[in-house]
């Protein structure tokens, strides 16, 4: 665990930040970004597609028609190394 205490509040390291783009046809938009920005499509379920880059500055982009099971898609997803309640 890499959680550190700053004053009384624990901090956590961000491991990734992902932009989630809501669109009616996620696969078509993923193909556009794949071609324009030379990204690799690593995941495709029809209603959601993931794009990544292995460059020094890692890029991850998700295109989706929803959040799954009828939920709304969050605008941004942030991954952290440890979540402390």
C-alpha positions as CSV (number, residue, x, y, z in Angstrom):
1,X,0.0,0.0,0.0
2,X,1.4,3.4,-1.0
3,X,-1.1,5.5,0.9
4,X,0.6,8.4,2.8
5,X,-0.8,10.7,5.4
6,X,-0.8,14.4,4.8
7,X,-2.0,16.1,7.9
8,X,-5.0,13.9,8.8
9,X,-6.0,13.0,5.2
10,X,-4.7,9.9,3.4
11,X,-3.5,10.5,-0.1
12,X,-3.5,8.0,-3.0
13,X,-1.6,7.9,-6.3
14,X,-3.6,8.2,-9.5
15,X,-2.8,5.3,-11.7
16,X,-4.9,6.4,-14.8
17,X,-7.4,9.0,-16.0
18,X,-9.7,8.0,-18.8
19,X,-12.0,10.2,-20.8
20,X,-15.3,8.4,-21.5
21,X,-17.1,9.7,-24.6
22,X,-20.8,9.0,-24.9
23,X,-21.9,8.4,-28.5
24,X,-24.6,6.4,-30.3
25,X,-22.0,4.4,-32.3
26,X,-18.9,3.9,-30.1
27,X,-17.2,1.5,-32.6
28,X,-17.3,4.1,-35.4
29,X,-16.0,6.8,-33.1
30,X,-13.3,4.5,-31.8
31,X,-12.2,3.7,-35.4
32,X,-12.0,7.5,-36.1
33,X,-9.7,8.1,-33.1
34,X,-7.8,5.0,-33.9
35,X,-6.9,6.3,-37.4
36,X,-6.4,10.0,-36.5
37,X,-4.3,9.5,-33.3
38,X,-2.7,6.1,-34.2
39,X,-4.3,4.5,-31.1
40,X,-4.8,0.7,-30.7
41,X,-8.3,-0.6,-30.1
42,X,-7.9,-3.1,-27.3
43,X,-11.5,-3.8,-26.4
44,X,-14.8,-3.8,-28.3
45,X,-18.2,-5.0,-27.1
46,X,-20.2,-3.1,-29.6
47,X,-21.7,-0.7,-27.0
48,X,-18.2,0.2,-25.6
49,X,-14.7,0.3,-27.1
50,X,-11.3,1.0,-25.5
51,X,-8.4,2.7,-27.2
52,X,-4.9,2.8,-25.8
53,X,-1.4,4.0,-26.7
54,X,1.9,2.4,-25.7
55,X,3.7,5.7,-26.1
56,X,5.8,7.3,-23.3
57,X,2.8,9.4,-22.4
58,X,0.1,6.8,-22.0
59,X,-3.3,7.6,-23.5
60,X,-6.5,5.7,-22.8
61,X,-9.9,6.7,-24.3
62,X,-13.3,4.9,-24.0
63,X,-16.2,5.4,-26.4
64,X,-19.6,4.0,-25.3
65,X,-23.3,4.3,-25.8
66,X,-23.9,3.9,-22.1
67,X,-22.4,2.7,-18.8
68,X,-23.7,-0.8,-19.1
69,X,-27.0,-2.3,-17.8
70,X,-28.8,1.0,-18.7
71,X,-26.7,3.2,-16.5
72,X,-25.3,6.5,-17.6
73,X,-21.6,6.7,-18.7
74,X,-19.4,8.7,-16.4
75,X,-17.5,11.6,-18.2
76,X,-14.2,10.6,-16.6
77,X,-12.9,7.5,-14.8
78,X,-10.0,7.9,-12.4
79,X,-8.0,4.9,-11.2
80,X,-6.1,5.0,-7.9
81,X,-3.6,2.7,-6.2
82,X,-5.6,2.5,-3.0
83,X,-9.0,3.6,-1.9
84,X,-9.3,4.4,1.8
85,X,-12.6,5.1,3.4
